[in-house]
């Protein structure tokens, strides 16, 4: 996954680090694995689900 840098042309609105995680992925994972949701479409309309394997695999890097 490409990560944005901190150069002016890579910042969101010229001041903020660009987002790299779709929070629907995180909530969808929690809803399915911990709350037992079986249909994310009913919770997050128009969202088909993401893949958090890379996120979870690299979580130790931000702890």
C-alpha positions in Angstrom: 0.0 0.0 0.0 1.3 3.4 -0.9 1.5 5.8 2.0 1.3 9.5 1.5 4.2 11.6 2.6 4.5 14.9 4.3 5.4 17.1 1.4 3.0 20.0 0.7 1.7 18.4 -2.5 0.8 15.2 -0.6 -1.1 16.8 2.3 -4.9 16.9 2.3 -6.0 20.5 1.8 -2.3 21.4 2.1 -2.2 20.8 5.8 -3.3 17.3 7.0 -1.9 13.9 6.4 -4.1 12.1 3.9 -6.3 9.3 5.1 -5.0 5.7 4.4 -7.7 3.7 6.2 -11.4 3.6 5.3 -13.1 3.5 8.7 -15.9 1.5 7.2 -13.4 -1.3 6.9 -12.6 -1.1 10.6 -16.3 -0.9 11.7 -17.3 -3.6 9.3 -14.7 -5.9 10.7 -15.8 -5.2 14.3 -19.5 -5.6 13.4 -18.8 -9.0 11.7 -16.3 -10.6 14.0 -17.3 -9.2 17.4 -21.0 -8.3 17.1 -22.0 -11.2 14.8 -23.3 -9.1 11.9 -23.9 -11.2 8.8 -25.0 -8.4 6.4 -22.9 -5.3 6.2 -25.1 -3.9 3.5 -27.8 -3.4 6.1 -25.4 -1.5 8.4 -23.4 0.3 5.8 -25.5 0.8 2.7 -23.5 0.8 -0.5 -20.5 -0.7 1.2 -19.3 -4.1 0.0 -16.7 -4.6 2.7 -13.0 -4.2 2.6 -9.9 -6.2 3.4 -8.2 -5.5 6.7 -5.5 -8.2 6.5 -2.8 -5.6 5.8 -4.1 -3.4 8.6 -4.1 -6.2 11.2 -0.8 -7.5 10.0 0.8 -4.1 10.5 -1.0 -3.1 13.7 2.0 -3.9 15.8 3.9 -1.1 14.0 1.6 1.6 15.6 1.4 0.2 19.1 
